[in-house]
Amino acid sequence: MINYLFDHLCPQNPEPFCVEFGFDGYNSNDGCGSNVARLVLERGWKCLLLDGDHANPDINLYQHFLTPENIVSIFQQYDVPASPEYISIDIDSLDLWICRALMATYRPMVYSVEYNAHFPHWAAITVTNDASFRWQKDRLYGASLKALTMLANDIGYTLISVVPNFDAFFIRNDLIDDSSGYFAPKLPLRNATNRVLHLPVSNEERLRVLIDYEELCKPDANIKIAHAKAFRVAKRYLAGHGDIETWFNRALRLGRRFFLD
């Protein structure tokens, strides 16, 4: 997906620049894992890597605990251009809030955010803006695809594609050429949402950290209602079994794997 996008987008900086945070580097042999690895290793782009637990100045990886309050100053500290070519966001927590704070100052050509694929396509749910939140390796993390898409629309970006289970890709609106056909998104939303990837949340009280972003964005937003809506959805999809279709699809995949093995 990244190669496709930048095969058709002309970089805007004299030295193309990409940023990735929430990942501790890249595999120098094949670029496996990191979204920016091939841009750096094969295309020669400059990069900034940020992670909460690791540092390696040799590859421009620096250790920072990122928040909506400090993300812009950290970008300024490392001289990130105002319009970098690509930003990859994956921190399993305040992804939406950090994205919103960052895009008020920086305007990348393309950015991607890991979304929480357990939520259905119609639910706009996110973790609240609470820096104490930590992912516990279960279904409670980040934001739903709809919440991230709502944010993108508000800040002048369009959802261009989804890599199911992983990343949603957004392109800056002024870069879309409707006559080219290159960026006409074909989004398999039913296949990209309401999926089973991690263990269910065992303590339902933890779900109260979630909030309904659509309700929150209303002019007369009611915070209690926003939390209550999010809790009802999360109780079903993060703590419960979700739609029967999800479980059917999972069983089908396991069956295929069994016969292939």
C-alpha positions in Angstrom: 0.0 0.0 0.0 2.8 2.5 0.9 4.7 1.7 -2.2 1.6 2.1 -4.3 0.8 5.5 -2.8 4.3 6.9 -3.3 4.6 5.4 -6.8 1.8 7.9 -7.7 2.6 10.8 -5.3 5.5 13.1 -6.0 7.4 13.9 -2.7 7.1 17.6 -1.8 10.4 18.0 0.2 13.8 18.1 -1.4 14.7 15.2 0.9 11.5 13.1 1.4 10.8 12.6 5.1 8.8 10.0 7.1 8.0 9.5 10.7 7.0 6.4 12.6 6.1 6.1 16.3 5.1 3.2 18.4 7.7 0.9 16.8 11.2 0.2 18.0 13.1 0.2 14.7 13.1 -1.8 11.5 14.7 -5.0 10.3 17.7 -4.1 8.2 17.5 -7.3 6.2 14.0 -7.2 4.8 12.2 -4.2 6.3 9.7 -6.5 8.0 7.4 -4.9 10.6 8.1 -1.2 10.3 5.8 0.8 7.9 8.7 3.2 7.0 11.4 0.6 6.6 11.2 0.3 2.8 10.9 4.1 2.3 14.2 4.4 4.2 16.1 1.3 3.0 14.9 1.3 -0.6 14.0 4.9 -1.5 16.6 6.6 0.7 14.2 8.8 2.7 15.1 10.6 5.9 13.2 9.4 8.9 12.4 9.9 12.6 11.5 6.9 14.7 9.9 7.4 18.2 9.2 4.8 20.8 8.4 4.8 24.5 10.9 2.1 25.5 13.8 2.0 23.0 16.4 4.3 21.5 19.0 3.8 18.8 20.4 7.1 17.4 22.2 5.2 14.6 18.8 4.7 12.9 17.2 8.0 14.2 15.2 6.1 16.9 14.6 8.2 20.0 12.9 7.3 23.3 9.9 9.5 24.2 6.6 8.9 25.9 4.2 10.6 23.5 1.2 12.6 24.5 -1.1 15.1 22.7 0.6 17.8 24.7 4.2 17.0 23.8 4.0 15.5 20.2 4.3 18.8 18.4 7.3 20.0 20.5 9.0 16.7 19.9 8.6 17.0 16.2 10.0 20.5 16.4 13.0 19.2 18.4 13.9 16.8 15.6 13.3 19.3 12.8 10.5 17.4 11.1 9.3 19.4 8.0 5.9 21.0 8.2 4.6 18.7 5.5 6.4 15.3 5.8 5.6 12.8 3.1 4.3 10.1 5.5 3.6 9.6 9.2 2.8 6.2 10.8 1.0 6.1 14.1 0.7 3.0 16.2 0.7 3.3 20.0 -2.3 1.2 21.0 -3.7 4.0 23.2 -4.2 7.7 22.5 -3.8 7.3 18.7 -6.7 9.5 17.8 -5.9 12.3 20.3 -2.2 12.4 19.3 -3.2 12.4 15.7 -5.6 15.3 16.2 -3.0 17.3 18.1 -0.3 16.7 15.6 -2.3 17.5 12.5 -3.2 20.9 13.8 0.4 21.8 13.1 1.9 19.2 10.7 0.3 18.3 7.4 1.7 15.1 6.0 0.8 14.0 2.5 -0.3 10.6 3.8 -0.6 9.2 7.3 -1.7 5.9 8.7 -3.1 4.9 12.1 -3.6 1.4 13.5 -7.3 1.0 14.2 -9.1 -1.3 16.6 -10.7 -3.8 14.2 -12.9 -5.4 16.9 -15.4 -2.6 16.7 -18.1 -2.7 13.9 -17.9 -0.2 11.1 -20.7 2.0 12.5 -19.2 2.6 15.9 -17.1 5.7 16.5 -15.3 4.7 19.7 -11.9 5.8 21.2 -10.0 5.6 24.4 -10.4 8.8 26.2 -7.5 11.3 26.3 -5.9 9.9 29.4 -2.1 9.5 29.4 -2.2 6.9 32.1 -3.9 4.3 29.8 -1.8 1.3 28.9 -2.7 -1.6 26.5 -3.0 -4.9 28.4 -2.7 -7.1 25.3 -6.5 -7.5 25.0 -9.2 -5.9 22.8 -9.2 -2.6 24.6 -6.9 -0.1 22.8 -6.9 2.8 20.3 -9.8 3.9 18.3 -12.4 2.4 15.8 -12.2 2.9 12.1 -15.2 5.2 12.1 -13.8 7.5 14.8 -10.5 7.9 13.0 -12.3 8.5 9.7 -14.5 11.2 11.3 -11.4 12.9 12.6 -9.7 12.7 9.2 -12.7 14.3 7.5 -12.7 17.2 10.0 -9.0 17.9 9.4 -9.0 17.7 5.6 -8.0 14.1 4.9 -9.8 11.2 3.2 -9.7 7.5 4.1 -8.0 6.0 1.1 -7.5 2.3 2.1 -7.5 -0.1 4.9 -5.2 -3.0 5.6 -7.5 -5.2 7.6 -6.6 -5.7 11.2 -3.8 -3.2 11.0 -3.7 0.3 9.5 -6.1 2.8 8.0 -4.5 5.1 5.4 -5.5 8.7 4.9 -4.5 11.1 2.1 -4.5 14.9 2.3 -7.5 16.2 0.3 -5.6 18.5 -2.0 -3.6 15.6 -3.3 -6.6 13.7 -4.6 -7.0 13.8 -8.4 -10.5 12.6 -9.1 -9.7 12.1 -12.8 -6.7 9.9 -12.3 -8.3 6.8 -10.9 -5.3 6.1 -8.8 -6.9 7.1 -5.5 -10.4 5.8 -5.8 -10.7 3.9 -2.6 -12.2 0.4 -2.6 -12.8 -0.2 1.1 -13.9 -3.7 2.3 -15.3 -2.3 5.5 -17.3 -5.4 6.4 -14.0 -7.4 6.2 -11.9 -4.8 8.0 -14.1 -4.4 11.1 -15.9 -6.6 13.7 -13.0 -9.0 13.8 -11.5 -11.2 16.6 -7.8 -10.5 17.1 -7.1 -10.5 20.8 -8.5 -12.0 24.0 -11.7 -10.4 25.4 -11.6 -7.8 28.2 -12.1 -9.7 31.4 -12.8 -6.7 33.7 -15.7 -4.8 32.2 -15.1 -1.8 34.4 -12.0 -1.0 32.3 -14.3 -0.3 29.4 -15.4 2.9 31.0 -12.2 4.5 29.7 -13.8 4.5 26.3 -15.9 7.3 24.8 -18.2 7.7 21.8 -16.4 10.2 19.5 -19.5 10.9 17.4 -21.4 11.9 20.5 -18.4 13.9 21.8 -18.3 15.9 18.6 -21.9 17.2 18.8 -22.3 20.9 19.7 -24.4 19.9 22.7 -22.2 16.8 23.6 -23.1 15.1 26.9 -20.0 13.4 28.3 -22.0 11.0 30.4 -24.0 9.9 27.4 -20.8 9.6 25.3 -19.3 7.2 27.9 -22.5 5.2 28.3 -22.8 4.7 24.5 -19.2 3.6 24.2 -19.6 1.2 27.2 -22.7 -0.5 25.6 -20.8 -1.1 22.4 -17.6 -2.2 24.0 -19.4 -4.6 26.3 -20.6 -6.5 23.3 -17.6 -6.3 21.0 -14.6 -6.1 23.4 -15.9 -8.1 26.4 -18.5 -10.3 24.6 -18.6 -12.2 21.4 -19.7 -9.5 18.9 -21.7 -10.5 15.9 -22.1 -14.2 15.0 -20.6 -13.3 11.6 -17.3 -12.5 13.3 -17.1 -15.9 14.9 -18.2 -17.7 11.7 -15.5 -15.9 9.7 -12.9 -16.8 12.4 -14.0 -20.5 12.3 -13.8 -20.5 8.5 -10.2 -19.1 8.6 -9.2 -21.7 11.2 -10.8 -24.4 9.1 -8.8 -23.3 6.0 -5.6 -23.2 8.0 -6.3 -26.8 9.3 -6.8 -28.2 5.8 -3.8 -26.3 4.4 -1.6 -27.6 7.2 
